[in-house]
Amino acid sequence: MSQPAATFELIVIGAGINGAAIAREAALAGVKVLVVERGDVGGGTSSASSRLIHGGLRYLEYLELGLVYESLHERERLLRLAPHLVAPLELVIPVYRGARRPRWQIGVGLALYDLLSIGRSVPGRTMLRRDQLLARMPGLNSNELVGGASYYDGQVRYPERLVVENLLDAVANGAVLRTRARVTRVCVDSGRAVGVEWQAADGASGGAAAPLIVNAAGPWVDEVLGPIQHTRLLGGTKGSHVIVPPFPGAPRTGVYVEAAADGRPFFILPWNDLLLIGTTDERFDGDAEAAAIDAHEIAYLTSETERVFPAAAGLAARLLYTHTGVRPLPWQPRGATGAITRRHVIRRHRAARGLYSVVGGKLTTHRALAEDVLRKIRGELPRPISGHPTRTRPLPGALDAPARDALLAEIGARLGPAQAQRLWHVYGSAAVEIATLALRPDLAVQLDAISGVLVAELVYSIEREWAVTLEDLLQRRCMAGLCADFGVGAARGAAAALVRLGIWDAARAATELDAYRALAARHYVAASVLVAL
């Protein structure tokens, strides 16, 4: 390795939720850490989940009690430490005659779920008779319905922001973040990892040295290892979701139901004033960046939803957009995909001492995973480090109820209550910085009527949150890209605003709009919507 740009104590490869959490844990423990990310932060699997912070009720079927216990307690932490991003969500399980999991079995599972979540802040289970369930959900298919149950988990509307806030805290405490730099080689000298080399998006090459490297590249874990001797680590599965508008009789709570086609549970979730339906679980060996939903998955998710809610008929024709990601699960060549453990594995590489790879993990348990990684490498650090720095530490945007109410009142007086609520749920306490920027009339302009996003948010995200492209801004910062039109209306307004501000020139804006149009098409946004671009 030739003259690296800098020397660190730890290099983390990947800035998805796991890499971001590891960087935060390490930085707060006093470790000098560098994060290297091939694209934008949170741009892979982290942005394609079911957006649930949950204990993993179905993992009880595989007797993964430890994972469920850990997940339930991490759920409780996130409800407390990130209240602007994570909120309780009621989920209802309807049970039909002949179901693979009968009502009594679900009741036993939920009782154990409650037992494992001792000390929870959300309500426990409620068993529901058929008439009670239909009174709560009149749109539910009543044919062969025998009853059901209700329980609570959590929902993170924008996991993309969860990634950003982990990194904001890491960088505020000394971490260095390098995005758009694809690691091309993990450098090894005499059987010891000594650093990495990367290729930047602009073609420039670079590198950095460190005696400890954590490969948290998600679906690209094996690719990053390259020629380093190792057994295959990753056996990814593809998970797809469809996003649709609410239909007559659509549920106001989450629905967790067994598919008739294969007995696999899936979710119908109220989310972002829309419905998020998923997920599928299919083996995937291709390029994770090219993973996309297929016609079979769309038919599966929409037809199963129509079976449970008959008024949803014709749902495929009303599809707004889709999301697909690859779960970086441990390699398991045979057996049901649902049986593959969701517990993370931290692999120490004997062929390159000091190099560790992270496989698997869940959005819910990202903080616990990071703590496990620090526990593994603690003995190889040059000095003692503080332990468990994130167990009780709120994320940067978190506020307690009185401070939140004061913030909402202050911003609401300037921008209106609805805008104040939206900014709080995206940026948390940083919403006040957006509102301050919006004191400038040219930054107070809304990009479009659908998203309500302010020009000030673009400036803030570019200056403070490492956003570079239109996709970064709309899909993973201001969250306009998750509106019903996939941010198509906001895209043109954003490009024009950045040209007016002198941040982009006209050629750059045109290139960005072309790229966003192509992204929207890959997510199945209708051609009638794309004409606005």
Sequence and secondary structure as in RCSB ss.txt:
>XXXX:A:sequence
MSQPAATFELIVIGAGINGAAIAREAALAGVKVLVVERGDVGGGTSSASSRLIHGGLRYLEYLELGLVYESLHER
ERLLRLAPHLVAPLELVIPVYRGARRPRWQIGVGLALYDLLSIGRSVPGRTMLRRDQLLARMPGLNSNELVGGAS
YYDGQVRYPERLVVENLLDAVANGAVLRTRARVTRVCVDSGRAVGVEWQAADGASGGAAAPLIVNAAGPWVDEVL
GPIQHTRLLGGTKGSHVIVPPFPGAPRTGVYVEAAADGRPFFILPWNDLLLIGTTDERFDGDAEAAAIDAHEIAY
LTSETERVFPAAAGLAARLLYTHTGVRPLPWQPRGATGAITRRHVIRRHRAARGLYSVVGGKLTTHRALAEDVLR
KIRGELPRPISGHPTRTRPLPGALDAPARDALLAEIGARLGPAQAQRLWHVYGSAAVEIATLALRPDLAVQLDAI
SGVLVAELVYSIEREWAVTLEDLLQRRCMAGLCADFGVGAARGAAAALVRLGIWDAARAATELDAYRALAARHYV
AASVLVAL
>XXXX:A:secstr
    S B SEEEE  SHHHHHHHHHHHHTT  EEEE SSSTT SGGGSS  EE   GGGGGGT HHHHHHHHHHH
HHHHHH TTTEEEEEEEEEEETT SS HHHHHHHHHHHHHHTTT SS   EEEEHHHHHHH TTS  TTEEEEEE
EEEEEES HHHHHHHHHHHHHHTT EEE SEEEEEEEEETTEEEEEEEEETTS EEEEE S EEE  GGGHHHHH
TTS     B  EEEEEEEE   TT  SSEEEEE TTT  EEEEEEETTEEEEE   EE  S GGG    HHHHHH
HHHHHHHHSGGGTTGGGG  EEEEEEE  B   SS GGGS  S EEEE TTSBTEEEEE   STTHHHHHHHHHH
HHGGGSSS   S TTSS   TT   HHHHHHHHHHHHHHH HHHHHHHHHHHGGGHHHHHHHTTSGGGS BS TT
T  BHHHHHHHHHHS   SHHHHHHHTS GGGSTTTTHHHHHHHHHHHHHTTSS HHHHHHHHHHHHHHHHHTT 
 HHHHTT 
